[in-house]
Amino acid sequence: MDPVMEVLFGKMPFSQLPSVQAAVALKNKNNTILLMGAIILVGGFLAYKLYLESQELKIRLEAPELK
């Protein structure tokens, strides 16, 4: 292995490089999926809370005022 590759990748055999890159890519993909799932979950919860507040406001607006 030439000195530049050794500095970049350490003492790891060059034959292991593709498997290490594949593992890193899989980890990044899994992290992206987890992040997107969390964002969707929080967005869904927020939409549900806003929907409930909208329904409550609609009921209050339709109720006759008592004097």
MDTraj code that builds the backbone (N, CA, C; nanometers):
import mdtraj as md
import numpy as np

residues = "MET ASP PRO VAL MET GLU VAL LEU PHE GLY LYS MET PRO PHE SER GLN LEU PRO SER VAL GLN ALA ALA VAL ALA LEU LYS ASN LYS ASN ASN THR ILE LEU LEU MET GLY ALA ILE ILE LEU VAL GLY GLY PHE LEU ALA TYR LYS LEU TYR LEU GLU SER GLN GLU LEU LYS ILE ARG LEU GLU ALA PRO GLU LEU LYS".split()
xyz = np.array([
    [0.0863, -0.1174, 0.0000],
    [0.0000, 0.0000, 0.0000],
    [0.0906, 0.1234, 0.0000],
    [0.0542, 0.2226, -0.0770],
    [0.1392, 0.3407, -0.0840],
    [0.1190, 0.4281, 0.0411],
    [0.2115, 0.5184, 0.0720],
    [0.2063, 0.5963, 0.1960],
    [0.0815, 0.6843, 0.2078],
    [0.0324, 0.7379, 0.0958],
    [-0.0861, 0.8237, 0.1028],
    [-0.2077, 0.7436, 0.1469],
    [-0.2266, 0.6263, 0.0892],
    [-0.3399, 0.5410, 0.1278],
    [-0.3254, 0.4967, 0.2730],
    [-0.2026, 0.4742, 0.3163],
    [-0.1792, 0.4327, 0.4538],
    [-0.2164, 0.5447, 0.5505],
    [-0.1880, 0.6685, 0.5147],
    [-0.2238, 0.7819, 0.6001],
    [-0.3759, 0.7972, 0.6047],
    [-0.4406, 0.7821, 0.4901],
    [-0.5850, 0.8008, 0.4846],
    [-0.6617, 0.6906, 0.5571],
    [-0.6194, 0.5667, 0.5383],
    [-0.6963, 0.4538, 0.5893],
    [-0.6261, 0.3760, 0.6994],
    [-0.5110, 0.4176, 0.7415],
    [-0.4395, 0.3494, 0.8484],
    [-0.3808, 0.2182, 0.8002],
    [-0.3685, 0.1239, 0.8904],
    [-0.3067, -0.0050, 0.8594],
    [-0.4086, -0.1069, 0.8096],
    [-0.5319, -0.0638, 0.7874],
    [-0.6352, -0.1552, 0.7411],
    [-0.5977, -0.2091, 0.6027],
    [-0.6100, -0.3400, 0.5831],
    [-0.5830, -0.3947, 0.4495],
    [-0.6791, -0.3335, 0.3464],
    [-0.6271, -0.3059, 0.2304],
    [-0.7059, -0.2414, 0.1260],
    [-0.8253, -0.3271, 0.0845],
    [-0.8144, -0.4577, 0.1012],
    [-0.9244, -0.5472, 0.0626],
    [-1.0467, -0.5287, 0.1529],
    [-1.0284, -0.4743, 0.2732],
    [-1.1407, -0.4531, 0.3646],
    [-1.2107, -0.3198, 0.3418],
    [-1.1527, -0.2337, 0.2612],
    [-1.2087, -0.1006, 0.2399],
    [-1.3525, -0.1033, 0.1885],
    [-1.3867, -0.1833, 0.0875],
    [-1.5262, -0.1834, 0.0405],
    [-1.6261, -0.2269, 0.1472],
    [-1.5906, -0.3251, 0.2285],
    [-1.6835, -0.3705, 0.3319],
    [-1.7001, -0.2644, 0.4408],
    [-1.5926, -0.1932, 0.4731],
    [-1.6023, -0.0850, 0.5717],
    [-1.6867, 0.0292, 0.5170],
    [-1.6675, 0.0635, 0.3891],
    [-1.7487, 0.1688, 0.3284],
    [-1.8956, 0.1292, 0.3233],
    [-1.9235, 0.0031, 0.2954],
    [-2.0617, -0.0445, 0.2920],
    [-2.1257, -0.0372, 0.4310],
    [-2.0493, -0.0718, 0.5338],
    [-2.1018, -0.0661, 0.6702],
    [-2.1300, 0.0785, 0.7111],
    [-2.0429, 0.1709, 0.6737],
    [-2.0639, 0.3122, 0.7056],
    [-2.1861, 0.3657, 0.6321],
    [-2.2016, 0.3274, 0.5067],
    [-2.3178, 0.3720, 0.4293],
    [-2.4466, 0.3179, 0.4899],
    [-2.4460, 0.1923, 0.5340],
    [-2.5648, 0.1325, 0.5972],
    [-2.5981, 0.2039, 0.7276],
    [-2.4970, 0.2374, 0.8050],
    [-2.5185, 0.3093, 0.9302],
    [-2.5796, 0.4463, 0.9027],
    [-2.5277, 0.5175, 0.8028],
    [-2.5823, 0.6485, 0.7677],
    [-2.7261, 0.6370, 0.7192],
    [-2.7555, 0.5325, 0.6424],
    [-2.8917, 0.5103, 0.5938],
    [-2.9864, 0.4833, 0.7103],
    [-2.9418, 0.4003, 0.8050],
    [-3.0254, 0.3703, 0.9213],
    [-3.0492, 0.4953, 1.0057],
    [-2.9467, 0.5773, 1.0229],
    [-2.9630, 0.7012, 1.0983],
    [-3.0605, 0.7950, 1.0297],
    [-3.0552, 0.8006, 0.8974],
    [-3.1485, 0.8850, 0.8220],
    [-3.2914, 0.8352, 0.8395],
    [-3.3105, 0.7044, 0.8342],
    [-3.4443, 0.6472, 0.8515],
    [-3.4971, 0.6772, 0.9910],
    [-3.4129, 0.6646, 1.0925],
    [-3.4556, 0.6943, 1.2294],
    [-3.4917, 0.8418, 1.2455],
    [-3.4114, 0.9300, 1.1878],
    [-3.4381, 1.0728, 1.1966],
    [-3.5691, 1.1085, 1.1269],
    [-3.5897, 1.0542, 1.0078],
    [-3.7141, 1.0819, 0.9352],
    [-3.8345, 1.0273, 1.0116],
    [-3.8206, 0.9102, 1.0709],
    [-3.9294, 0.8528, 1.1508],
    [-3.9632, 0.9409, 1.2697],
    [-3.8614, 0.9934, 1.3361],
    [-3.8857, 1.0812, 1.4510],
    [-3.9537, 1.2101, 1.4072],
    [-3.9103, 1.2662, 1.2944],
    [-3.9725, 1.3897, 1.2451],
    [-4.1180, 1.3649, 1.2077],
    [-4.1461, 1.2527, 1.1422],
    [-4.2842, 1.2191, 1.1050],
    [-4.3693, 1.1984, 1.2285],
    [-4.3155, 1.1318, 1.3298],
    [-4.3897, 1.1080, 1.4534],
    [-4.4240, 1.2392, 1.5243],
    [-4.3274, 1.3272, 1.5364],
    [-4.3511, 1.4567, 1.6010],
    [-4.4483, 1.5405, 1.5188],
    [-4.4339, 1.5381, 1.3868],
    [-4.5265, 1.6118, 1.3002],
    [-4.6686, 1.5593, 1.3104],
    [-4.6829, 1.4287, 1.3174],
    [-4.8157, 1.3690, 1.3328],
    [-4.8791, 1.4067, 1.4657],
    [-4.8015, 1.4026, 1.5715],
    [-4.8535, 1.4409, 1.7032],
    [-4.8957, 1.5875, 1.7037],
    [-4.8144, 1.6744, 1.6441],
    [-4.8466, 1.8163, 1.6373],
    [-4.9737, 1.8399, 1.5549],
    [-4.9866, 1.7700, 1.4434],
    [-5.1063, 1.7846, 1.3605],
    [-5.2304, 1.7386, 1.4367],
    [-5.2195, 1.6303, 1.5120],
    [-5.3327, 1.5809, 1.5905],
    [-5.3725, 1.6814, 1.6984],
    [-5.2737, 1.7392, 1.7681],
    [-5.3048, 1.8390, 1.8717],
    [-5.3717, 1.9614, 1.8100],
    [-5.3239, 2.0066, 1.6945],
    [-5.3857, 2.1207, 1.6277],
    [-5.5270, 2.0874, 1.5819],
    [-5.5496, 1.9644, 1.5366],
    [-5.6827, 1.9208, 1.4967],
    [-5.7777, 1.9227, 1.6161],
    [-5.7328, 1.8733, 1.7302],
    [-5.8185, 1.8739, 1.8495],
    [-5.8514, 2.0169, 1.8927],
    [-5.7531, 2.1063, 1.8888],
    [-5.7791, 2.2457, 1.9246],
    [-5.8755, 2.3104, 1.8260],
    [-5.8649, 2.2751, 1.6999],
    [-5.9560, 2.3277, 1.5986],
    [-6.0988, 2.2804, 1.6244],
    [-6.1144, 2.1536, 1.6588],
    [-6.2479, 2.1000, 1.6883],
    [-6.3075, 2.1681, 1.8123],
    [-6.2248, 2.1887, 1.9129],
    [-6.2715, 2.2544, 2.0355],
    [-6.3138, 2.3983, 2.0056],
    [-6.2381, 2.4682, 1.9259],
    [-6.2721, 2.6054, 1.8897],
    [-6.4013, 2.6094, 1.8079],
    [-6.4180, 2.5148, 1.7188],
    [-6.5392, 2.5085, 1.6381],
    [-6.6621, 2.4882, 1.7268],
    [-6.6499, 2.4014, 1.8274],
    [-6.7614, 2.3770, 1.9201],
    [-6.7924, 2.5029, 1.9987],
    [-6.6894, 2.5739, 2.0440],
    [-6.7114, 2.6974, 2.1195],
    [-6.7782, 2.8053, 2.0350],
    [-6.7430, 2.8140, 1.9084],
    [-6.8013, 2.9149, 1.8216],
    [-6.9468, 2.8839, 1.7864],
    [-6.9820, 2.7563, 1.7798],
    [-7.1185, 2.7184, 1.7466],
    [-7.2113, 2.7203, 1.8664],
    [-7.1598, 2.7163, 1.9864],
    [-7.2430, 2.7129, 2.1068],
    [-7.3092, 2.8501, 2.1258],
    [-7.4366, 2.8487, 2.1634],
    [-7.5031, 2.9780, 2.1897],
    [-7.4446, 3.0417, 2.3162],
    [-7.4358, 3.1724, 2.3105],
    [-7.3841, 3.2439, 2.4264],
    [-7.4950, 3.2567, 2.5315],
    [-7.4610, 3.2287, 2.6537],
    [-7.5571, 3.2411, 2.7630],
    [-7.5423, 3.3771, 2.8272],
    [-7.6576, 3.4475, 2.8444],
    [-7.6514, 3.5791, 2.9053],
    [-7.7360, 3.5840, 3.0288],
])
top = md.Topology()
chain = top.add_chain()
for i, resn in enumerate(residues, 1):
    res = top.add_residue(resn, chain, resSeq=i)
    for name in ("N", "CA", "C"):
        top.add_atom(name, md.element.get_by_symbol(name[0]), res)
traj = md.Trajectory(xyz[None], top)
